[in-house]
Amino acid sequence: MARQSVEERNARQRVRQQRLRDKHLAERRPGRDDVARALLFWAITGYLREDRPDRIDQLADAVTALLVDQGFNERAAYEVFDDLVDRYARDDRPFLRKAHLQG
């Protein structure tokens, strides 16, 4: 049997991935980014409610260190984190609605 070409392999992979995305959508299954956003929101708002800025700083340091290890700019990572903290402090529902999950 002849070996598949790269194009054939990629086409089959696209079909498999689309089926998996469709299945997850039908199951209303959250992705890892959805879970990560919810966890970060939960942690930050919990520390804000408890008036624990020290814990928010520890979380910022840990998250930023992981991002820097991936190659991101440290100052920019802290800015993004601080912006999230500010946003979560102002808004108890900061996420966009997932229209495809409604109804």
C-alpha positions in Angstrom: 0.0 0.0 0.0 1.3 3.4 -0.9 2.1 5.9 1.7 -0.3 8.8 2.2 0.8 12.2 0.9 1.2 15.0 3.4 -1.9 16.7 1.8 -4.0 13.5 2.3 -2.9 13.1 5.9 -3.6 16.8 6.6 -7.0 16.5 4.9 -7.9 13.5 7.0 -6.7 15.2 10.2 -8.9 18.3 9.4 -11.9 16.0 9.0 -11.2 14.3 12.3 -10.6 17.5 14.1 -13.8 19.0 12.8 -15.8 16.0 13.9 -14.2 16.3 17.4 -15.0 20.0 17.5 -18.6 19.3 16.4 -19.0 16.6 19.0 -17.7 18.9 21.8 -20.0 21.6 20.7 -23.0 19.2 20.7 -22.0 18.1 24.2 -21.5 21.7 25.3 -18.1 20.6 26.6 -15.8 23.4 27.7 -12.3 23.6 26.4 -9.1 24.0 28.4 -9.1 27.8 27.8 -12.7 28.0 29.2 -11.6 26.1 32.3 -8.5 28.3 32.7 -10.5 31.5 32.4 -13.0 30.3 34.9 -10.3 29.2 37.4 -8.4 32.5 37.1 -11.6 34.5 37.6 -12.5 32.3 40.6 -9.1 32.8 42.2 -8.8 36.5 41.6 -12.3 37.4 42.7 -11.9 35.2 45.8 -8.8 37.0 46.8 -10.4 40.3 46.1 -13.4 39.4 48.3 -11.0 38.3 51.1 -9.0 41.5 50.7 -5.8 39.5 50.0 -3.7 41.5 47.7 -0.7 39.5 48.8 -2.3 36.4 47.3 -3.1 38.2 44.1 0.6 39.3 43.9 1.7 35.7 44.5 -0.6 34.5 41.7 0.6 37.3 39.4 4.3 36.3 40.0 3.5 32.6 39.4 1.5 33.2 36.2 4.0 35.7 34.9 7.0 33.4 35.5 5.2 30.7 33.5 4.5 33.1 30.7 8.1 34.4 30.7 9.4 30.8 30.5 7.3 30.5 27.3 9.0 33.6 25.9 6.6 36.4 26.7 7.7 39.8 27.9 7.7 40.0 31.7 6.5 43.6 31.9 3.7 43.0 29.4 2.6 39.8 31.2 2.3 41.8 34.5 0.3 44.5 32.7 -2.1 42.0 31.2 -2.5 40.3 34.6 -3.1 43.6 36.3 -5.7 44.6 33.7 -7.5 41.3 34.4 -7.5 42.0 38.1 -8.9 45.5 37.5 -11.6 44.1 35.1 -12.6 41.3 37.5 -12.8 43.9 40.3 -15.3 46.0 38.3 -17.3 43.3 36.7 -18.7 40.2 38.2 -19.6 38.8 34.7 -16.6 39.7 32.6 -16.9 36.9 30.0 -18.7 37.2 26.7 -21.8 35.1 26.4 -21.3 31.9 24.4 -24.2 32.4 22.0 -23.7 28.9 20.6 -24.4 27.4 24.0 -27.6 29.4 24.7 -31.0 27.7 24.4 
